[in-house]
């Protein structure tokens, strides 16, 4: 079935079923365009809490579907493709426990560690963080969450994205380190797990310099998952939503180079916008979801043979929800 026919079938199924389709900003255009709602991972999880339909189809990656299920356990959450974010895959419960043990061996008591996990993590990791008194953050509220965490007087263990943790530390004038990188974690305010986003790692300071030389006066912006040296060289650093809003406020004639995922950048505006990399920064897992997958998922609801439904263990959901709710309270 070609894409035109698939779109027709998807729209027909949507009319027949009590279902809401949501898509993350990084999804392919043909999937993104069929969503009832779009946004970043937290926006979509919050929207799902208010949505009245019993079925929600989440076009994104696994941890996002889990977040919806954690916050709305009564909702049936399906994903056309349960793709796994590479960053989220870099840490699980065992890796988390190992890092806590490394810090204990370095002389930092477990009760003196306050963990904070980026929302780009599994339900299992969120639960570990919740049990230790910690909380979740997003790229847009990380500074606020870390500030609150530091008020406890404890060391911050930030997982899994070292770049986001280091960039926030730099913004706040704090010391940071990466677990087991040869430096003394006792000297750091924010201790980061050694994880990263493979897409945002593509951007280099040389890319910033290239665009500044090619287009004098260009604005260069980046997501805080980029390397600290790249963020330091940019005019603006912000979350996905913050990047979108920043660019909306620019004069259409203002040239801008953007260091984040290609599908998002490609939709921001058609003129005077460039991707901050010679390599196409396309998230492979976000791009796994196809129109055929979306069609098949809708059809499985109609035929009462549900596929790719997200489930979260009850105990894991309990503590992961605690970690998320602490963020919402702040």
KEPA-791779 format. One record per residue (C-alpha): residue in three letters; x, y, z. Coordinates in nm, 2 decimals, always signed. Example, Ala and Ser with C-alpha at 12.3 -4.5 7.8 and 13.67 -1.06 7.14 Angstrom:
BEGIN
kolnu romi=Ala east=+1.23 north=-0.45 up=+0.78
kolnu romi=Ser east=+1.37 north=-0.11 up=+0.71
//
This chain:
BEGIN
kolnu romi=Unk east=+0.00 north=+0.00 up=+0.00
kolnu romi=Unk east=+0.15 north=+0.34 up=-0.10
kolnu romi=Unk east=+0.16 north=+0.63 up=+0.15
kolnu romi=Unk east=-0.13 north=+0.81 up=+0.00
kolnu romi=Unk east=-0.36 north=+0.51 up=+0.05
kolnu romi=Unk east=-0.21 north=+0.45 up=+0.39
kolnu romi=Unk east=-0.30 north=+0.80 up=+0.50
kolnu romi=Unk east=-0.65 north=+0.76 up=+0.37
kolnu romi=Unk east=-0.69 north=+0.43 up=+0.57
kolnu romi=Unk east=-0.54 north=+0.59 up=+0.88
kolnu romi=Unk east=-0.77 north=+0.89 up=+0.87
kolnu romi=Unk east=-1.07 north=+0.65 up=+0.82
kolnu romi=Unk east=-0.97 north=+0.44 up=+1.12
kolnu romi=Unk east=-0.92 north=+0.74 up=+1.34
kolnu romi=Unk east=-1.28 north=+0.85 up=+1.27
kolnu romi=Unk east=-1.41 north=+0.50 up=+1.37
kolnu romi=Unk east=-1.21 north=+0.46 up=+1.69
kolnu romi=Unk east=-1.19 north=+0.63 up=+2.03
kolnu romi=Unk east=-0.82 north=+0.70 up=+1.99
kolnu romi=Unk east=-0.58 north=+0.99 up=+2.01
kolnu romi=Unk east=-0.25 north=+1.00 up=+1.82
kolnu romi=Unk east=+0.04 north=+1.20 up=+1.95
kolnu romi=Unk east=+0.38 north=+1.25 up=+1.79
kolnu romi=Unk east=+0.71 north=+1.38 up=+1.91
kolnu romi=Unk east=+0.87 north=+1.67 up=+1.73
kolnu romi=Unk east=+1.15 north=+1.44 up=+1.59
kolnu romi=Unk east=+0.91 north=+1.21 up=+1.40
kolnu romi=Unk east=+0.90 north=+1.19 up=+1.02
kolnu romi=Unk east=+0.68 north=+1.45 up=+0.85
kolnu romi=Unk east=+0.43 north=+1.19 up=+0.72
kolnu romi=Unk east=+0.37 north=+1.05 up=+1.07
kolnu romi=Unk east=+0.39 north=+1.39 up=+1.24
kolnu romi=Unk east=+0.12 north=+1.54 up=+1.02
kolnu romi=Unk east=-0.13 north=+1.28 up=+1.12
kolnu romi=Unk east=-0.10 north=+1.34 up=+1.50
kolnu romi=Unk east=-0.38 north=+1.50 up=+1.70
kolnu romi=Unk east=-0.11 north=+1.65 up=+1.92
kolnu romi=Unk east=+0.26 north=+1.71 up=+1.89
kolnu romi=Unk east=+0.53 north=+1.82 up=+2.13
kolnu romi=Unk east=+0.83 north=+1.72 up=+2.34
kolnu romi=Unk east=+0.82 north=+1.41 up=+2.56
kolnu romi=Unk east=+0.69 north=+1.59 up=+2.88
kolnu romi=Unk east=+0.43 north=+1.80 up=+2.69
kolnu romi=Unk east=+0.29 north=+1.48 up=+2.54
kolnu romi=Unk east=+0.28 north=+1.30 up=+2.87
kolnu romi=Unk east=+0.10 north=+1.59 up=+3.03
kolnu romi=Unk east=-0.15 north=+1.61 up=+2.74
kolnu romi=Unk east=-0.22 north=+1.24 up=+2.77
kolnu romi=Unk east=-0.32 north=+1.29 up=+3.14
kolnu romi=Unk east=-0.60 north=+1.52 up=+3.03
kolnu romi=Unk east=-0.70 north=+1.32 up=+2.72
kolnu romi=Unk east=-1.04 north=+1.14 up=+2.75
kolnu romi=Unk east=-0.99 north=+0.87 up=+2.49
kolnu romi=Unk east=-0.92 north=+0.52 up=+2.63
kolnu romi=Unk east=-0.66 north=+0.45 up=+2.36
kolnu romi=Unk east=-0.35 north=+0.66 up=+2.30
kolnu romi=Unk east=-0.10 north=+0.59 up=+2.02
kolnu romi=Unk east=+0.24 north=+0.74 up=+2.09
kolnu romi=Unk east=+0.47 north=+0.79 up=+1.80
kolnu romi=Unk east=+0.81 north=+0.83 up=+1.96
kolnu romi=Unk east=+1.05 north=+0.62 up=+2.16
kolnu romi=Unk east=+1.00 north=+0.37 up=+2.44
kolnu romi=Unk east=+1.06 north=+0.59 up=+2.75
kolnu romi=Unk east=+0.80 north=+0.84 up=+2.63
kolnu romi=Unk east=+0.53 north=+0.57 up=+2.61
kolnu romi=Unk east=+0.63 north=+0.45 up=+2.96
kolnu romi=Unk east=+0.60 north=+0.81 up=+3.10
kolnu romi=Unk east=+0.24 north=+0.83 up=+2.97
kolnu romi=Unk east=+0.16 north=+0.49 up=+3.13
kolnu romi=Unk east=+0.32 north=+0.59 up=+3.46
kolnu romi=Unk east=+0.11 north=+0.90 up=+3.48
kolnu romi=Unk east=-0.21 north=+0.76 up=+3.33
kolnu romi=Unk east=-0.22 north=+0.39 up=+3.42
kolnu romi=Unk east=-0.58 north=+0.35 up=+3.33
kolnu romi=Unk east=-0.51 north=+0.45 up=+2.97
kolnu romi=Unk east=-0.41 north=+0.19 up=+2.71
kolnu romi=Unk east=-0.09 north=+0.32 up=+2.55
kolnu romi=Unk east=+0.02 north=+0.17 up=+2.22
kolnu romi=Unk east=+0.33 north=+0.25 up=+2.02
kolnu romi=Unk east=+0.35 north=+0.18 up=+1.65
kolnu romi=Unk east=+0.71 north=+0.10 up=+1.70
kolnu romi=Unk east=+0.86 north=+0.06 up=+2.05
kolnu romi=Unk east=+1.19 north=+0.21 up=+1.94
kolnu romi=Unk east=+1.45 north=+0.26 up=+2.22
kolnu romi=Unk east=+1.63 north=+0.60 up=+2.27
kolnu romi=Unk east=+2.00 north=+0.52 up=+2.25
kolnu romi=Unk east=+2.07 north=+0.75 up=+2.55
kolnu romi=Unk east=+1.80 north=+0.58 up=+2.76
kolnu romi=Unk east=+1.95 north=+0.25 up=+2.67
kolnu romi=Unk east=+2.29 north=+0.35 up=+2.81
kolnu romi=Unk east=+2.17 north=+0.31 up=+3.17
kolnu romi=Unk east=+1.95 north=+0.05 up=+3.34
kolnu romi=Unk east=+1.90 north=-0.04 up=+3.71
kolnu romi=Unk east=+2.23 north=-0.24 up=+3.73
kolnu romi=Unk east=+2.44 north=+0.04 up=+3.58
kolnu romi=Unk east=+2.26 north=+0.29 up=+3.81
kolnu romi=Unk east=+2.34 north=+0.08 up=+4.12
kolnu romi=Unk east=+2.70 north=+0.04 up=+4.00
kolnu romi=Unk east=+2.75 north=+0.42 up=+3.98
kolnu romi=Unk east=+2.60 north=+0.48 up=+4.33
kolnu romi=Unk east=+2.85 north=+0.21 up=+4.46
kolnu romi=Unk east=+3.14 north=+0.39 up=+4.29
kolnu romi=Unk east=+3.05 north=+0.71 up=+4.46
kolnu romi=Unk east=+3.02 north=+0.53 up=+4.80
kolnu romi=Unk east=+3.37 north=+0.38 up=+4.74
kolnu romi=Unk east=+3.49 north=+0.73 up=+4.68
kolnu romi=Unk east=+3.37 north=+0.83 up=+5.03
kolnu romi=Unk east=+3.03 north=+0.98 up=+4.95
kolnu romi=Unk east=+2.76 north=+0.82 up=+5.16
kolnu romi=Unk east=+2.45 north=+0.70 up=+4.98
kolnu romi=Unk east=+2.23 north=+0.92 up=+5.20
kolnu romi=Unk east=+2.43 north=+1.22 up=+5.09
kolnu romi=Unk east=+2.35 north=+1.16 up=+4.72
kolnu romi=Unk east=+2.04 north=+1.31 up=+4.55
kolnu romi=Unk east=+1.98 north=+1.16 up=+4.21
kolnu romi=Unk east=+1.81 north=+1.35 up=+3.93
kolnu romi=Unk east=+1.73 north=+1.17 up=+3.61
kolnu romi=Unk east=+1.67 north=+1.33 up=+3.27
kolnu romi=Unk east=+1.32 north=+1.23 up=+3.15
kolnu romi=Unk east=+1.51 north=+1.05 up=+2.87
kolnu romi=Unk east=+1.54 north=+0.74 up=+3.08
kolnu romi=Unk east=+1.36 north=+0.41 up=+3.14
kolnu romi=Unk east=+1.08 north=+0.36 up=+3.40
kolnu romi=Unk east=+1.32 north=+0.13 up=+3.59
kolnu romi=Unk east=+1.58 north=+0.41 up=+3.63
kolnu romi=Unk east=+1.31 north=+0.67 up=+3.72
kolnu romi=Unk east=+1.20 north=+0.43 up=+3.99
kolnu romi=Unk east=+1.55 north=+0.39 up=+4.13
kolnu romi=Unk east=+1.58 north=+0.76 up=+4.14
kolnu romi=Unk east=+1.24 north=+0.80 up=+4.31
kolnu romi=Unk east=+1.33 north=+0.54 up=+4.58
kolnu romi=Unk east=+1.65 north=+0.74 up=+4.66
kolnu romi=Unk east=+1.45 north=+1.06 up=+4.71
kolnu romi=Unk east=+1.53 north=+1.20 up=+4.37
kolnu romi=Unk east=+1.33 north=+1.34 up=+4.09
kolnu romi=Unk east=+1.30 north=+1.37 up=+3.71
kolnu romi=Unk east=+1.39 north=+1.68 up=+3.50
kolnu romi=Unk east=+1.36 north=+1.79 up=+3.14
kolnu romi=Unk east=+1.60 north=+2.00 up=+2.94
kolnu romi=Unk east=+1.38 north=+2.30 up=+2.99
kolnu romi=Unk east=+1.35 north=+2.28 up=+3.37
kolnu romi=Unk east=+1.68 north=+2.10 up=+3.46
kolnu romi=Unk east=+1.83 north=+2.42 up=+3.61
kolnu romi=Unk east=+1.53 north=+2.47 up=+3.84
kolnu romi=Unk east=+1.53 north=+2.11 up=+3.94
kolnu romi=Unk east=+1.90 north=+2.10 up=+4.01
kolnu romi=Unk east=+1.88 north=+2.42 up=+4.21
kolnu romi=Unk east=+1.61 north=+2.27 up=+4.43
kolnu romi=Unk east=+1.82 north=+1.96 up=+4.47
kolnu romi=Unk east=+2.13 north=+2.15 up=+4.58
kolnu romi=Unk east=+1.92 north=+2.31 up=+4.85
kolnu romi=Unk east=+1.93 north=+1.97 up=+5.02
kolnu romi=Unk east=+2.30 north=+2.01 up=+5.07
kolnu romi=Unk east=+2.36 north=+1.67 up=+4.89
kolnu romi=Unk east=+2.57 north=+1.58 up=+4.59
kolnu romi=Unk east=+2.37 north=+1.57 up=+4.27
kolnu romi=Unk east=+2.40 north=+1.24 up=+4.07
kolnu romi=Unk east=+2.28 north=+1.34 up=+3.73
kolnu romi=Unk east=+2.18 north=+1.06 up=+3.49
kolnu romi=Unk east=+2.20 north=+0.97 up=+3.21
kolnu romi=Unk east=+2.31 north=+1.27 up=+2.99
kolnu romi=Unk east=+2.65 north=+1.40 up=+3.10
kolnu romi=Unk east=+2.63 north=+1.70 up=+2.85
kolnu romi=Unk east=+2.30 north=+1.83 up=+3.00
kolnu romi=Unk east=+2.44 north=+1.80 up=+3.35
kolnu romi=Unk east=+2.77 north=+1.97 up=+3.26
kolnu romi=Unk east=+2.60 north=+2.25 up=+3.07
kolnu romi=Unk east=+2.37 north=+2.33 up=+3.36
kolnu romi=Unk east=+2.67 north=+2.32 up=+3.60
kolnu romi=Unk east=+2.85 north=+2.57 up=+3.37
kolnu romi=Unk east=+2.55 north=+2.80 up=+3.36
kolnu romi=Unk east=+2.53 north=+2.79 up=+3.74
kolnu romi=Unk east=+2.90 north=+2.83 up=+3.80
kolnu romi=Unk east=+2.93 north=+2.49 up=+3.96
kolnu romi=Unk east=+3.18 north=+2.22 up=+3.94
kolnu romi=Unk east=+3.09 north=+1.90 up=+3.76
kolnu romi=Unk east=+3.26 north=+1.57 up=+3.68
kolnu romi=Unk east=+3.17 north=+1.24 up=+3.52
kolnu romi=Unk east=+3.16 north=+0.92 up=+3.73
kolnu romi=Unk east=+3.48 north=+0.73 up=+3.72
kolnu romi=Unk east=+3.66 north=+0.96 up=+3.48
kolnu romi=Unk east=+3.96 north=+0.99 up=+3.71
kolnu romi=Unk east=+3.86 north=+1.30 up=+3.89
kolnu romi=Unk east=+3.75 north=+1.32 up=+4.26
kolnu romi=Unk east=+3.37 north=+1.33 up=+4.28
kolnu romi=Unk east=+3.40 north=+1.48 up=+4.63
kolnu romi=Unk east=+3.52 north=+1.80 up=+4.46
kolnu romi=Unk east=+3.21 north=+1.83 up=+4.23
kolnu romi=Unk east=+2.87 north=+1.97 up=+4.29
kolnu romi=Unk east=+2.71 north=+1.77 up=+4.01
kolnu romi=Unk east=+2.83 north=+1.42 up=+3.93
kolnu romi=Unk east=+2.72 north=+1.31 up=+3.59
kolnu romi=Unk east=+2.67 north=+0.96 up=+3.45
kolnu romi=Unk east=+2.87 north=+0.88 up=+3.13
kolnu romi=Unk east=+2.57 north=+0.89 up=+2.89
kolnu romi=Unk east=+2.50 north=+1.10 up=+2.58
kolnu romi=Unk east=+2.27 north=+1.16 up=+2.28
kolnu romi=Unk east=+2.43 north=+1.02 up=+1.97
kolnu romi=Unk east=+2.25 north=+1.28 up=+1.75
kolnu romi=Unk east=+2.36 north=+1.58 up=+1.95
kolnu romi=Unk east=+2.71 north=+1.45 up=+1.97
kolnu romi=Unk east=+2.74 north=+1.52 up=+1.60
kolnu romi=Unk east=+2.77 north=+1.89 up=+1.64
kolnu romi=Unk east=+3.12 north=+2.04 up=+1.68
kolnu romi=Unk east=+3.27 north=+2.38 up=+1.76
kolnu romi=Unk east=+3.41 north=+2.37 up=+1.40
kolnu romi=Unk east=+3.06 north=+2.36 up=+1.27
kolnu romi=Unk east=+2.98 north=+2.68 up=+1.46
kolnu romi=Unk east=+3.29 north=+2.85 up=+1.33
kolnu romi=Unk east=+3.20 north=+2.74 up=+0.97
kolnu romi=Unk east=+2.86 north=+2.91 up=+0.98
kolnu romi=Unk east=+2.99 north=+3.22 up=+1.15
kolnu romi=Unk east=+3.25 north=+3.26 up=+0.88
kolnu romi=Unk east=+3.01 north=+3.18 up=+0.59
kolnu romi=Unk east=+2.72 north=+3.39 up=+0.71
kolnu romi=Unk east=+2.84 north=+3.69 up=+0.93
kolnu romi=Unk east=+2.57 north=+3.79 up=+1.18
kolnu romi=Unk east=+2.41 north=+3.44 up=+1.18
kolnu romi=Unk east=+2.25 north=+3.32 up=+1.50
kolnu romi=Unk east=+2.37 north=+2.98 up=+1.62
kolnu romi=Unk east=+2.16 north=+2.79 up=+1.86
kolnu romi=Unk east=+2.18 north=+2.44 up=+2.02
kolnu romi=Unk east=+2.01 north=+2.19 up=+2.24
kolnu romi=Unk east=+2.17 north=+2.14 up=+2.59
kolnu romi=Unk east=+2.24 north=+1.77 up=+2.50
kolnu romi=Unk east=+2.52 north=+1.91 up=+2.28
kolnu romi=Unk east=+2.88 north=+1.91 up=+2.41
kolnu romi=Unk east=+2.95 north=+2.20 up=+2.66
kolnu romi=Unk east=+3.21 north=+2.35 up=+2.43
kolnu romi=Unk east=+2.95 north=+2.37 up=+2.15
kolnu romi=Unk east=+2.69 north=+2.53 up=+2.38
kolnu romi=Unk east=+2.95 north=+2.78 up=+2.50
kolnu romi=Unk east=+3.01 north=+2.89 up=+2.14
kolnu romi=Unk east=+2.64 north=+2.94 up=+2.06
kolnu romi=Unk east=+2.41 north=+3.25 up=+2.09
kolnu romi=Unk east=+2.13 north=+3.05 up=+2.25
kolnu romi=Unk east=+2.09 north=+2.72 up=+2.42
kolnu romi=Unk east=+1.75 north=+2.57 up=+2.49
kolnu romi=Unk east=+1.51 north=+2.28 up=+2.50
kolnu romi=Unk east=+1.31 north=+2.18 up=+2.19
kolnu romi=Unk east=+1.02 north=+2.40 up=+2.28
kolnu romi=Unk east=+1.25 north=+2.69 up=+2.37
kolnu romi=Unk east=+1.43 north=+2.65 up=+2.04
kolnu romi=Unk east=+1.10 north=+2.66 up=+1.85
kolnu romi=Unk east=+0.99 north=+2.98 up=+2.04
kolnu romi=Unk east=+1.32 north=+3.15 up=+2.00
kolnu romi=Unk east=+1.32 north=+3.10 up=+1.62
kolnu romi=Unk east=+0.96 north=+3.22 up=+1.60
kolnu romi=Unk east=+1.06 north=+3.55 up=+1.75
kolnu romi=Unk east=+1.35 north=+3.60 up=+1.50
kolnu romi=Unk east=+1.31 north=+3.82 up=+1.19
kolnu romi=Unk east=+1.24 north=+3.59 up=+0.89
kolnu romi=Unk east=+1.55 north=+3.73 up=+0.72
kolnu romi=Unk east=+1.77 north=+3.65 up=+1.02
kolnu romi=Unk east=+1.99 north=+3.35 up=+0.93
kolnu romi=Unk east=+2.00 north=+3.08 up=+1.20
kolnu romi=Unk east=+2.19 north=+2.75 up=+1.23
kolnu romi=Unk east=+2.04 north=+2.50 up=+1.47
kolnu romi=Unk east=+2.21 north=+2.21 up=+1.65
kolnu romi=Unk east=+1.93 north=+1.96 up=+1.70
kolnu romi=Unk east=+1.75 north=+1.68 up=+1.53
kolnu romi=Unk east=+1.69 north=+1.72 up=+1.15
kolnu romi=Unk east=+1.32 north=+1.66 up=+1.12
kolnu romi=Unk east=+1.25 north=+1.94 up=+1.37
kolnu romi=Unk east=+1.49 north=+2.18 up=+1.21
kolnu romi=Unk east=+1.35 north=+2.11 up=+0.87
kolnu romi=Unk east=+1.00 north=+2.21 up=+0.98
kolnu romi=Unk east=+1.09 north=+2.52 up=+1.17
kolnu romi=Unk east=+1.09 north=+2.75 up=+0.87
kolnu romi=Unk east=+1.18 north=+2.70 up=+0.50
kolnu romi=Unk east=+1.42 north=+2.99 up=+0.45
kolnu romi=Unk east=+1.74 north=+3.11 up=+0.62
kolnu romi=Unk east=+1.76 north=+2.80 up=+0.85
kolnu romi=Unk east=+2.05 north=+2.56 up=+0.85
kolnu romi=Unk east=+2.14 north=+2.24 up=+1.03
kolnu romi=Unk east=+2.46 north=+2.28 up=+1.23
kolnu romi=Unk east=+2.64 north=+1.98 up=+1.09
kolnu romi=Unk east=+2.77 north=+1.85 up=+0.76
kolnu romi=Unk east=+2.62 north=+1.51 up=+0.86
kolnu romi=Unk east=+2.24 north=+1.48 up=+0.86
kolnu romi=Unk east=+2.15 north=+1.47 up=+1.24
kolnu romi=Unk east=+1.86 north=+1.24 up=+1.21
kolnu romi=Unk east=+1.76 north=+1.03 up=+1.51
kolnu romi=Unk east=+1.75 north=+0.67 up=+1.38
kolnu romi=Unk east=+1.52 north=+0.54 up=+1.65
kolnu romi=Unk east=+1.27 north=+0.83 up=+1.62
kolnu romi=Unk east=+1.26 north=+0.76 up=+1.25
kolnu romi=Unk east=+1.17 north=+0.39 up=+1.29
kolnu romi=Unk east=+0.80 north=+0.46 up=+1.31
kolnu romi=Unk east=+0.63 north=+0.44 up=+0.97
kolnu romi=Unk east=+0.29 north=+0.50 up=+0.83
kolnu romi=Unk east=+0.25 north=+0.13 up=+0.79
kolnu romi=Unk east=+0.32 north=+0.08 up=+1.16
kolnu romi=Unk east=+0.07 north=+0.35 up=+1.26
kolnu romi=Unk east=-0.19 north=+0.19 up=+1.03
kolnu romi=Unk east=-0.13 north=-0.16 up=+1.17
kolnu romi=Unk east=-0.16 north=-0.03 up=+1.53
kolnu romi=Unk east=-0.50 north=+0.13 up=+1.46
kolnu romi=Unk east=-0.62 north=-0.18 up=+1.28
kolnu romi=Unk east=-0.52 north=-0.39 up=+1.58
kolnu romi=Unk east=-0.76 north=-0.18 up=+1.80
kolnu romi=Unk east=-1.04 north=-0.22 up=+1.55
kolnu romi=Unk east=-0.99 north=-0.59 up=+1.53
kolnu romi=Unk east=-0.95 north=-0.63 up=+1.91
kolnu romi=Unk east=-0.60 north=-0.79 up=+1.88
kolnu romi=Unk east=-0.39 north=-0.52 up=+2.05
kolnu romi=Unk east=-0.02 north=-0.50 up=+1.95
kolnu romi=Unk east=+0.28 north=-0.31 up=+2.09
kolnu romi=Unk east=+0.10 north=-0.20 up=+2.41
kolnu romi=Unk east=+0.31 north=-0.04 up=+2.68
kolnu romi=Unk east=+0.31 north=-0.21 up=+3.03
kolnu romi=Unk east=+0.49 north=-0.09 up=+3.34
kolnu romi=Unk east=+0.54 north=-0.31 up=+3.65
kolnu romi=Unk east=+0.33 north=-0.19 up=+3.94
kolnu romi=Unk east=+0.62 north=-0.13 up=+4.18
kolnu romi=Unk east=+0.83 north=+0.04 up=+3.92
kolnu romi=Unk east=+0.54 north=+0.26 up=+3.82
kolnu romi=Unk east=+0.48 north=+0.36 up=+4.19
kolnu romi=Unk east=+0.84 north=+0.49 up=+4.24
kolnu romi=Unk east=+0.88 north=+0.63 up=+3.89
kolnu romi=Unk east=+0.56 north=+0.83 up=+3.94
kolnu romi=Unk east=+0.70 north=+0.96 up=+4.27
kolnu romi=Unk east=+1.00 north=+1.09 up=+4.09
kolnu romi=Unk east=+0.79 north=+1.26 up=+3.82
kolnu romi=Unk east=+0.55 north=+1.41 up=+4.07
kolnu romi=Unk east=+0.84 north=+1.57 up=+4.26
kolnu romi=Unk east=+0.93 north=+1.74 up=+3.94
kolnu romi=Unk east=+0.57 north=+1.86 up=+3.88
kolnu romi=Unk east=+0.56 north=+2.00 up=+4.24
kolnu romi=Unk east=+0.87 north=+2.22 up=+4.17
//
